[in-house]
């Protein structure tokens, strides 16, 4: 099973940092790809690709203009993270029961109402206003039951060496 993230409505001038954080969170917490819709932002994609190159993969970030086409062609389940859905703690077990691929939707500006109808699951990570980054992290953490925290990335050029104090890294010469 694969998990991809669909980032809706990226705006270059306003969302570069938050969309980058969506991508970094998706990568670190076990998703295989982020698909960005909204405005095409080649620089953001290059920056995330650079992180993957240095810190290891596999991970992919891509741009597609039409989110409707993505949802229409998706063969697995669609999970929309929102503050209006079923509480995550009440639905995560059901989501995990299926081995179908997952497309996790995180919003940006106003999410089209159509998304709520197209999603197999509208999942509330709290019923309070919050960040799509935090919602994605909580969802992936609960989905993988914490095992994503032990994930090893392939071919890293930089690795953190856990340390009680200070910053320690290992850099490969490759």
C-alpha positions as YAML, in Angstrom:
chain: A
units: angstrom
residues:
- id: 1
  name: UNK
  ca: [0.00, 0.00, 0.00]
- id: 2
  name: UNK
  ca: [1.22, 3.48, -0.79]
- id: 3
  name: UNK
  ca: [0.21, 6.78, 0.74]
- id: 4
  name: UNK
  ca: [0.29, 9.94, -1.32]
- id: 5
  name: UNK
  ca: [-0.65, 13.43, -0.21]
- id: 6
  name: UNK
  ca: [-2.61, 15.88, -2.32]
- id: 7
  name: UNK
  ca: [-1.91, 19.50, -1.40]
- id: 8
  name: UNK
  ca: [-4.79, 21.63, -2.66]
- id: 9
  name: UNK
  ca: [-4.55, 25.21, -3.86]
- id: 10
  name: UNK
  ca: [-0.88, 26.12, -3.45]
- id: 11
  name: UNK
  ca: [-0.21, 29.84, -3.90]
- id: 12
  name: UNK
  ca: [3.45, 30.67, -4.64]
- id: 13
  name: UNK
  ca: [3.51, 34.08, -3.00]
- id: 14
  name: UNK
  ca: [1.67, 33.00, 0.13]
- id: 15
  name: UNK
  ca: [2.14, 29.28, 0.71]
- id: 16
  name: UNK
  ca: [5.73, 28.39, -0.21]
- id: 17
  name: UNK
  ca: [6.79, 27.76, 3.39]
- id: 18
  name: UNK
  ca: [3.68, 25.88, 4.50]
- id: 19
  name: UNK
  ca: [3.59, 23.71, 1.35]
- id: 20
  name: UNK
  ca: [7.27, 22.94, 1.83]
- id: 21
  name: UNK
  ca: [6.44, 21.86, 5.38]
- id: 22
  name: UNK
  ca: [3.60, 19.67, 4.10]
- id: 23
  name: UNK
  ca: [6.12, 17.98, 1.79]
- id: 24
  name: UNK
  ca: [8.79, 17.56, 4.49]
- id: 25
  name: UNK
  ca: [6.24, 16.20, 6.95]
- id: 26
  name: UNK
  ca: [4.83, 13.78, 4.37]
- id: 27
  name: UNK
  ca: [8.35, 12.53, 3.60]
- id: 28
  name: UNK
  ca: [9.48, 12.21, 7.21]
- id: 29
  name: UNK
  ca: [6.26, 10.53, 8.37]
- id: 30
  name: UNK
  ca: [6.02, 7.86, 5.67]
- id: 31
  name: UNK
  ca: [4.17, 9.14, 2.59]
- id: 32
  name: UNK
  ca: [5.73, 8.35, -0.78]
- id: 33
  name: UNK
  ca: [4.70, 11.47, -2.67]
- id: 34
  name: UNK
  ca: [3.08, 14.87, -2.48]
- id: 35
  name: UNK
  ca: [1.10, 16.12, -5.44]
- id: 36
  name: UNK
  ca: [0.71, 19.90, -5.43]
- id: 37
  name: UNK
  ca: [-2.21, 21.66, -7.12]
- id: 38
  name: UNK
  ca: [-2.86, 25.37, -7.46]
- id: 39
  name: UNK
  ca: [0.03, 27.38, -8.83]
- id: 40
  name: UNK
  ca: [3.01, 25.57, -10.34]
- id: 41
  name: UNK
  ca: [6.08, 26.23, -8.15]
- id: 42
  name: UNK
  ca: [9.17, 24.70, -9.70]
- id: 43
  name: UNK
  ca: [11.47, 26.24, -7.08]
- id: 44
  name: UNK
  ca: [9.55, 24.61, -4.22]
- id: 45
  name: UNK
  ca: [9.71, 21.23, -5.99]
- id: 46
  name: UNK
  ca: [13.46, 21.66, -6.57]
- id: 47
  name: UNK
  ca: [13.96, 22.49, -2.88]
- id: 48
  name: UNK
  ca: [12.09, 19.40, -1.71]
- id: 49
  name: UNK
  ca: [13.91, 17.25, -4.28]
- id: 50
  name: UNK
  ca: [17.18, 18.64, -2.89]
- id: 51
  name: UNK
  ca: [16.19, 17.58, 0.64]
- id: 52
  name: UNK
  ca: [15.42, 14.08, -0.63]
- id: 53
  name: UNK
  ca: [18.73, 13.94, -2.49]
- id: 54
  name: UNK
  ca: [20.70, 14.93, 0.64]
- id: 55
  name: UNK
  ca: [18.68, 13.17, 3.36]
- id: 56
  name: UNK
  ca: [17.61, 10.07, 1.45]
- id: 57
  name: UNK
  ca: [14.52, 8.69, -0.16]
- id: 58
  name: UNK
  ca: [12.54, 7.47, -1.79]
- id: 59
  name: UNK
  ca: [10.16, 10.43, -1.97]
- id: 60
  name: UNK
  ca: [8.64, 12.37, -4.83]
- id: 61
  name: UNK
  ca: [6.95, 15.74, -5.17]
- id: 62
  name: UNK
  ca: [5.09, 16.71, -8.32]
- id: 63
  name: UNK
  ca: [2.70, 19.29, -9.69]
- id: 64
  name: UNK
  ca: [-0.61, 18.67, -11.40]
- id: 65
  name: UNK
  ca: [-2.97, 21.46, -12.32]
- id: 66
  name: UNK
  ca: [-6.30, 19.66, -12.07]
- id: 67
  name: UNK
  ca: [-7.18, 18.15, -8.68]
- id: 68
  name: UNK
  ca: [-10.48, 16.83, -10.09]
- id: 69
  name: UNK
  ca: [-8.59, 14.73, -12.64]
- id: 70
  name: UNK
  ca: [-6.34, 13.34, -9.87]
- id: 71
  name: UNK
  ca: [-9.35, 12.28, -7.80]
- id: 72
  name: UNK
  ca: [-11.17, 10.85, -10.82]
- id: 73
  name: UNK
  ca: [-8.17, 8.68, -11.76]
- id: 74
  name: UNK
  ca: [-7.29, 7.61, -8.18]
- id: 75
  name: UNK
  ca: [-7.86, 3.88, -7.69]
- id: 76
  name: UNK
  ca: [-7.52, 3.72, -3.91]
- id: 77
  name: UNK
  ca: [-9.23, 5.47, -1.01]
- id: 78
  name: UNK
  ca: [-9.45, 9.23, -0.58]
- id: 79
  name: UNK
  ca: [-8.96, 10.64, 2.91]
- id: 80
  name: UNK
  ca: [-9.66, 14.32, 3.45]
- id: 81
  name: UNK
  ca: [-8.14, 15.87, 6.57]
- id: 82
  name: UNK
  ca: [-10.44, 18.57, 7.91]
- id: 83
  name: UNK
  ca: [-11.80, 19.90, 11.18]
- id: 84
  name: UNK
  ca: [-15.36, 18.98, 10.12]
- id: 85
  name: UNK
  ca: [-15.06, 15.22, 9.68]
- id: 86
  name: UNK
  ca: [-15.29, 12.16, 11.90]
- id: 87
  name: UNK
  ca: [-12.78, 12.35, 14.78]
- id: 88
  name: UNK
  ca: [-9.56, 10.59, 13.81]
- id: 89
  name: UNK
  ca: [-9.59, 8.47, 16.96]
- id: 90
  name: UNK
  ca: [-13.01, 7.11, 15.95]
- id: 91
  name: UNK
  ca: [-12.18, 6.32, 12.30]
- id: 92
  name: UNK
  ca: [-8.45, 5.48, 12.03]
- id: 93
  name: UNK
  ca: [-8.99, 1.77, 12.68]
- id: 94
  name: UNK
  ca: [-11.48, 1.54, 9.79]
- id: 95
  name: UNK
  ca: [-9.10, 3.42, 7.46]
- id: 96
  name: UNK
  ca: [-6.27, 1.01, 8.34]
- id: 97
  name: UNK
  ca: [-8.41, -2.10, 7.69]
- id: 98
  name: UNK
  ca: [-8.12, -1.69, 3.94]
- id: 99
  name: UNK
  ca: [-4.93, -2.41, 2.03]
- id: 100
  name: UNK
  ca: [-5.97, 0.00, -0.73]
- id: 101
  name: UNK
  ca: [-3.62, 2.85, -1.60]
- id: 102
  name: UNK
  ca: [-4.45, 6.08, 0.20]
- id: 103
  name: UNK
  ca: [-4.61, 9.64, -1.12]
- id: 104
  name: UNK
  ca: [-4.59, 12.05, 1.81]
- id: 105
  name: UNK
  ca: [-5.94, 15.50, 0.96]
- id: 106
  name: UNK
  ca: [-4.77, 18.57, 2.84]
- id: 107
  name: UNK
  ca: [-6.24, 21.95, 2.04]
- id: 108
  name: UNK
  ca: [-4.86, 25.37, 1.54]
- id: 109
  name: UNK
  ca: [-7.26, 28.19, 0.89]
- id: 110
  name: UNK
  ca: [-10.95, 27.35, 1.01]
- id: 111
  name: UNK
  ca: [-11.48, 23.67, 0.24]
- id: 112
  name: UNK
  ca: [-14.15, 23.10, -2.44]
- id: 113
  name: UNK
  ca: [-17.27, 21.48, -1.01]
- id: 114
  name: UNK
  ca: [-16.99, 18.83, -3.70]
- id: 115
  name: UNK
  ca: [-13.99, 17.36, -1.85]
- id: 116
  name: UNK
  ca: [-16.20, 16.43, 1.10]
- id: 117
  name: UNK
  ca: [-18.44, 14.43, -1.25]
- id: 118
  name: UNK
  ca: [-15.62, 12.75, -3.18]
- id: 119
  name: UNK
  ca: [-13.68, 11.64, -0.10]
- id: 120
  name: UNK
  ca: [-14.16, 8.14, 1.25]
- id: 121
  name: UNK
  ca: [-13.29, 9.53, 4.67]
- id: 122
  name: UNK
  ca: [-13.52, 13.09, 6.00]
- id: 123
  name: UNK
  ca: [-11.25, 12.91, 9.02]
- id: 124
  name: UNK
  ca: [-11.17, 15.51, 11.79]
- id: 125
  name: UNK
  ca: [-7.85, 15.98, 13.52]
- id: 126
  name: UNK
  ca: [-9.57, 18.02, 16.24]
- id: 127
  name: UNK
  ca: [-12.62, 20.16, 15.60]
- id: 128
  name: UNK
  ca: [-10.60, 23.34, 16.11]
- id: 129
  name: UNK
  ca: [-8.77, 25.47, 13.55]
- id: 130
  name: UNK
  ca: [-5.31, 24.04, 12.97]
- id: 131
  name: UNK
  ca: [-2.55, 23.63, 10.43]
- id: 132
  name: UNK
  ca: [-2.61, 21.18, 7.54]
- id: 133
  name: UNK
  ca: [0.97, 20.31, 8.53]
- id: 134
  name: UNK
  ca: [-0.05, 19.28, 12.03]
- id: 135
  name: UNK
  ca: [-3.10, 17.40, 10.76]
- id: 136
  name: UNK
  ca: [-0.94, 15.46, 8.30]
- id: 137
  name: UNK
  ca: [1.65, 14.61, 10.97]
- id: 138
  name: UNK
  ca: [-1.00, 13.41, 13.42]
- id: 139
  name: UNK
  ca: [-2.79, 11.36, 10.75]
- id: 140
  name: UNK
  ca: [0.38, 9.65, 9.50]
- id: 141
  name: UNK
  ca: [1.59, 9.03, 13.05]
- id: 142
  name: UNK
  ca: [-1.67, 7.37, 14.03]
- id: 143
  name: UNK
  ca: [-1.89, 5.46, 10.75]
- id: 144
  name: UNK
  ca: [1.62, 4.01, 11.09]
- id: 145
  name: UNK
  ca: [1.29, 3.61, 14.89]
- id: 146
  name: UNK
  ca: [4.61, 5.38, 15.47]
- id: 147
  name: UNK
  ca: [6.62, 2.98, 13.28]
- id: 148
  name: UNK
  ca: [7.36, 5.83, 10.87]
- id: 149
  name: UNK
  ca: [9.62, 7.32, 13.54]
- id: 150
  name: UNK
  ca: [12.02, 4.40, 12.99]
- id: 151
  name: UNK
  ca: [12.05, 4.72, 9.20]
- id: 152
  name: UNK
  ca: [15.45, 4.57, 7.53]
- id: 153
  name: UNK
  ca: [15.87, 6.45, 4.28]
- id: 154
  name: UNK
  ca: [17.81, 5.02, 1.34]
- id: 155
  name: UNK
  ca: [21.14, 6.51, 0.27]
- id: 156
  name: UNK
  ca: [21.29, 9.52, 2.59]
- id: 157
  name: UNK
  ca: [24.23, 11.86, 2.22]
- id: 158
  name: UNK
  ca: [23.47, 13.37, 5.64]
- id: 159
  name: UNK
  ca: [22.25, 11.53, 8.76]
- id: 160
  name: UNK
  ca: [21.61, 12.79, 12.26]
- id: 161
  name: UNK
  ca: [23.36, 10.90, 15.03]
- id: 162
  name: UNK
  ca: [21.09, 11.04, 18.08]
- id: 163
  name: UNK
  ca: [22.77, 12.96, 20.87]
- id: 164
  name: UNK
  ca: [21.84, 14.06, 24.37]
- id: 165
  name: UNK
  ca: [23.25, 17.51, 23.66]
- id: 166
  name: UNK
  ca: [24.53, 19.28, 20.59]
- id: 167
  name: UNK
  ca: [24.14, 18.49, 16.92]
- id: 168
  name: UNK
  ca: [25.89, 15.47, 15.47]
- id: 169
  name: UNK
  ca: [25.67, 14.42, 11.84]
- id: 170
  name: UNK
  ca: [27.32, 11.91, 9.57]
- id: 171
  name: UNK
  ca: [28.01, 12.97, 6.00]
- id: 172
  name: UNK
  ca: [28.83, 10.52, 3.27]
- id: 173
  name: UNK
  ca: [31.47, 11.39, 0.69]
- id: 174
  name: UNK
  ca: [29.30, 10.15, -2.20]
...
